[in-house]
Amino acid sequence: MRIAIIGGGAAGFFAAISCKEHNPNAQVTIFEKTNKLLAKVKVSGGGRCNVTNSCFSISDLSRHYPRGEKFLKKAFSQFYTKHTVEWFESKGVELKREPDNRMFPTTDDSQTIMDCLLNESRRLGVDIQKQSSVNKIEKVQSEFRLEVNDEQLSFDKVIVTSGGSPKAESYEWLRQLGHQIESPVPSLFTFNMPNESIKALMGVVAENASVSIQGTKFKTQGPLLITHWGMSGPAILKLSAFAARELNTRNYEFDIRVNWLGEVNENQLRDKINLEFNDFKKRKISNKNPFQVPSRLWSFLLNKVEIQEEQVWDSLPKKKLNQLINVLLNDTYAVSGKTTFKEEFVTCGGVSLSDIDVKTMESKVCPGLHFAGEVMDIDGVTGGFNFQAAWTTGFVAGKGSRIDVI
C-alpha cells in the first residue's frame, strides 16, 4: 500500500510513524513543500519544545480545546498524554513536568524531539521529500493522483497534515474534494493596548488574574503578563483562543475587565479588609499592600484612583476605599488590535469535524483521505495542547489508514 502524507510537521511525522507501526509493509512518503521539517517543533516553547501537558484525565484534557473538545475526547481514548509520554520515553527521550504542567524534554532542546521523530521515521523506512509541493490532488476510482513538482504520482491513501493557515484560499483544494471548511481566524494572540498607560509596567506579572471580555460570557483565569504593547500571559492567550471568532467579528476592538485578585468578589474582599484592618491601619497605603498585588502594579492602581502614596489606611475616605476595591476587582482596559504569540501562529478553522470519522480520521466525503493536526477545525490553548492534538490525530490517522488483512 502506498500512503502519501502532505506536510512535514509534527502531525505529519507522527502519522507517518503510526502508518509504519500499524502497517510495516506500506510505502509511506512525506511531502514537505519547504526545505524545513518540523518547523513548529523547532520554535515551540522558546526552542525547548512544549511536547505535551501533564493532564492525564481525558475529560479535563479535552476542555483545553476551544474547537474540537467533544471530537478529541473520543480520539483521546486511542492515544492521549499518557501514551505520548510513554512513546517518547520508549524512544529514549525523557520528559519533565514544569510547575505549570507543561512538559519538555529533559534536555530543554527541541532538537531532541526533532531528532527522535526524524530517526524513528528513517528507521521505519519513511521516504521524506523536502521542497515537494503538492499542487493538485484528485481521486480516480480507488486511487489518488497527486501532482508533486509537476510530476504525477499515484497513492492508495493520503493523509493531509498541511497545518493551519490564516487564508481561506489555502483550503480551496480540500473544498473542491467536497469538504466543508470552517473559515480560519487567528487564535492564541496577545492584546494590544496602544492608548493604555499600564504598558509602562512591562514585565510585571499578576499571578492569578481573572479576565473577561465585556459584553460576552468569555472569561479566563491565570497569570497575566503586562507587555510594552499591552497584555499577554496564559490568562490572555486562553481568552483569545476561546473568544477567537467573537473577537474577529469585532475587528479586535473591545474592552476587557480585569479582576487582579482572581475570583475574589467584593464581599470577600471587604471581609478580608475588616478582618485584618487592625494589623495595617496605621501604615501608609503605598507601603502596605495586603492583597499580594505586585508592587509596581499596586502603585499604578493607587495612582489610577488618585490615592496619595502618603495616605494612611486609617484615614482613607470611604469613597476612596470603594474606588480602590472597584479597581482591584473591576479594572477595565481598551484593546485595539492583536499580536501573534512568539513565532508561533495558531488558527481556528479548517476542515469541518463533521466531515471526519473520529475513529480513523478518515474523510466521510472522500474515502481513503485522512486528516491530522491543525488542518482540521481543532485548536488548543497554550501549554502543549496543540502538539498533543497533533500526536493524537496523527496516531489515529496512521492507524486508521491501514488495510486489515482478512
N, C-alpha and C positions, 0 to 999 in steps of 0.2 A: 504493500500500500504506500502511495506517495502522498505526503502531507506537506502543504506549504503553510508557513507561518509568516504573516505580514506584520513586521515590526520587531526590532531587536531591543526591546526594553525589558523590564522586569517580568511582565506578564508573558511576553513572547518567549523568553528563555525558560521560564518555569513551565509553560505549555509544551515546549519542545522536549524538555527533560521528562515531563509526565508522559508524553507520547511514547518515548522510547522505553520508559519504565513499564508501561502497560502493554506495549506492542513492540518488542525489541526488533522485529523484522521490518518495521516500517522505515521508509526512506523519508527523513524529516529535514526540511530546508527552511532556514530563517532568512527572510529577505529584509534587509535594513536599507532604507533609502539614503542615509547619510554614511559617513565613514566612521561614525561613533556608535559604539554599542553600549547599552546600559547607561545612557547619559543621565537620567534622573537618579539612578542609583549612586552615581559618582558624586553628585552635588547634594544629595539628601543629608539632612542633619548637619549641615556645615562641613560636609566631606567625611562624616563619620558613618553615615547610612543608618537611619532610623528604621531597622528591619521590620519591627512589629511592635505590639504593645502587650504588656503582661496582664491583659484582661482575659481570664480563662473561663469566663461564663459566656456562653453563646448568646444568651438573651441580652446581657449587658453590652457585649461586644457589638451586636447589631445596632444598638441605639446610638452608636457613634457615626452613623451614616445618614446624612440628611436626605440623600436619594439612594434607595436600594436596601433599606432596612429589612423589610419583610423577605425580599428576594435572597439577600445574603444570609439571613437567619437559617434558611433552608440549605443553602450551599455550605455553610459552616459545619453542617452535620457530616460532611465528607472530609473537610480539611479546614482547620482554624488555627488560632495562635499556638495551641499546644503542639499541633503537628508541625508548624513552622519551626519552632524551637528544636523539636526532635530531629527534623530533617537536616537543618544546618549543623547541628551537633554531630549527627551521624556522618557528615562530610568533614568533620574536624574543625568546624567553626563554632567556637563557644560564644554565647551571647550573654550580656549582663543587663540587669534591670536598673534603671536610674530612679531616683525618688518620685518622679512624676509618672512612673510606669513605662516610659519609653524604653525600648530595648535596642542595644547596639552591639556590634562585635566587640569583644574584649580588647581588640587591637585599636579601637577608635579610628578605624581607617576603612572607608568604603571600598577601597581596592580589595580588601579581604573578601567582601561579598561578591564583587565583580569576578575575582579570580575563581572563587568557588563555582559560580554559575558557568563561567567560560570553560573551566577544566572539566566539570561534570558533563557539559554538552559535548565537548570534544571526546571525552572518554566513551560516551554512548554512541558516538558517530554522527552527531548532528552536523549537517552541512550549513555553514554560516556564510552568507553572501552580503558583503557590505556594498554601499553605493549601488544598490539594486532596487530601483524604484518600480513598483507595480503600477503601471499606467492604465491597465484595463483588466477587468475580470468578467467572465461570462460563463454560464453553465450550459453545456451542450450534453443533453441526455444525463448520464450519471457522472459526467466528468467536468472538472473546472479547467478553463483555459485562461491562463494569466499571461499578460504581455509585460515582460520584465526587460527593461532597457531595450525595447524594440524587438525582443525575441519572444516567440510564443512557446509557453511551457504548459504541460498538462499534469493535473493532480487529481487524486481521488477525493481528498478532503482539504479544506482550507480553514485555518484558524486566524481570525483577524485580531491583532493586538496592536493596532496602529496608534493607540493612545488618544487622549482628548485633544480637542482643537477649539480655539475660540471662534473659528469661522465655520458657518453653516455649510458653505460650499465644500468643505473638506469631507463631508459625509454624503455628498451627492451620489457617488458610485454605489454606496450601500442603499440609498433611497431607490436608485434605479433597479436594484435587485428585489425591491418590494418591501423594504423595511421602513417602519415609521421612525422618524428622527425627532427626538426632543431637542428643541433649539438650545444651542450651547450658550451659557453665560458664565462669567468668572465666578469662582468660589475660592475661599481661603485668601482673603486680601486684608490689608490694613486700612485704617480710616484716615483720610486727610482732613486736617482742620486748619485751613490757611488763615482764618480770622480769629483763632483762639489763642490767648496768651499762655495757656497751660503748656504749650510747646517748649517754653523756656525751661521746663523741668525735665528735659530729655534725659533718659537714663533711669528715672525713678520708676520703681515697680510697686504697685499696690498688690499685695499677695493674694487677697481674696475679695475682689470687687464683683459686684453684680451689675450687668449692663443690659439695658433693654432699648429697643427701637420704639420711639414714641409713635403712638397710633397703631401699633401692632401688638401681637402676643409674643413676639420673638424676644427671648431673654436667656442669657447665659451667665455663668459664674466661674471665676478663676482668676489667675494672675493677669494683671493689666500693666502693660509697659507704655510709658509716655515716651514719644519719639520727637525728633526735631520737625516732623511733618504732621504729627497727630498722635494716634494711639495704635498699639499693636499688642502682642501677647496672646496667650491661649484664649482668654475671655473674648477678645475682639475677633480673632480668627475663627473661633467656633461660631460666633454670632454671624459673621459674614457668610459662613457656609450654610447655616440653616436658613438664613434670610436671603440667599443669593438671588433668587428670582424676584422677590419683592423689591430689593434694593436696585436691581437692574431696571425695573419699571419706574423707579423714582429717579433714574439717571444719577444715582449715588449722591443725591441731595436730600438729607434727612437730619433729624435731631436724635441724639441718644440721651438716655437718663442713666446716671451712674450712682450706685449706692457703694460708697467707698468701704463700707463695713460688711459687705456680703449680703446675707439675708436678714440682718438685724432690722427690726421695724422700730417705729417711733416709740411705742410703749416700752419696748425692751431697752431702748437707748436711754429714755428718761429714768427708768428704774435703775439702770446702771449708774447714772449720774447721781441720783438721790442716795443710792446705797454707799457710794464711795466718796461723796462730796466732802465729808469732813477730812479726808486724807489729803485733799489738794486745794481746799477752798482759799487758803492764804497765799497760794502760789500764783505767779504770773502765767497767764494762759499760753504765752509763747514758749515757756519752759516746761509746762506740764500738759502733756498730750495723753490723756487716759485711754485713747482709742486704737493704739497701735497703727496709726497712720504714719507713713514716712515723714520725717521732719520737714523736708523741703515742701512736700505736699501740704502738710499741716500749716506751714507759714503762708502758702499760697491761698489756702481756703480761708484762713483768718483775714487775709487782705481782701479776698473777694467779697466777704460780708462786712468789711470795714470795721474789724475789731482790732484795736490798737495792741501792739505787742506788749506794752507795759500794763495792759489791763489785768487786774487780779480777778480770779474766778468769783470770789465772794461778792464783788461789786459789779459783776456783769449784769447789765439790764436784761429783764425778761425778754424783751423784744430781740435783743442780740443773741440770746441763748436760743431762741426759736429759729432765728436765721441760721445759726451755726448747725443746729440739728437738721435743718432742711438741706443745707448744702452738703452735709455728710451723707444724707440718705437719698437726696433727690437732685443731685448736681446735673446740670444739662449742658450739652455742647452741640454745636452745629457742625455737621460733617458735610464736606463738599469735595467729593472725589475719593479715589482709592489708589493704593499702590500694591503692586504684586509682591507677594511674600517671598523674600530672598530671590534665588534664581529659579525657584520652582513656580510653575503655574498649574493651577488645577481648575478644571471647568466642570460645571454640572451640565448635563445634556448628553446627547449621543443616541445610540440605538435603543429604542424603547424596550424595556424589560418585558413588556407584554409579548414581544416577538421572539423571546428566548426561553428555551426549556432549561429550567434551573438545574435539572438533574445531570445534564450533559453540556450545557452552554451552547447547544445547537440551535440554529435558527429554525423557527416554526414555519417560515415562509420560503426558505431556501435550504432544503435538507443537504447535509454534508458540509455546510458552512457553520463554523463555531466562532464564538467571541470570548475574549478575556481582557480584563483591565479597563482602563478609562474610556475606551471607545464605546462602552456601554453607558447608560444613564445611571452611573454609580459614582459617588464620591464621598469621602470621609473627612472628618475633621483632622486637624494636625495631631501627631502623636504616634505615627506608624500605621495608622488605619488604612491609608490608601495603598501602601505596599501590601498589607495583609489581604486586601481585596484582590490585588494582583496575583499574589501567591495562590489564593483560594480559587479564583476563577481560572487561572492558568492550569492548576492541577486538575480541576474538574473538566475543563475543555480538552486537555490532553488525554485524560482517561476516557472521556465521552467520545473521542474521535476514533477509538479503536474499533476494529471489526472482530466480533466474537466468532471464534471458530466452532462450528456445530459438529 
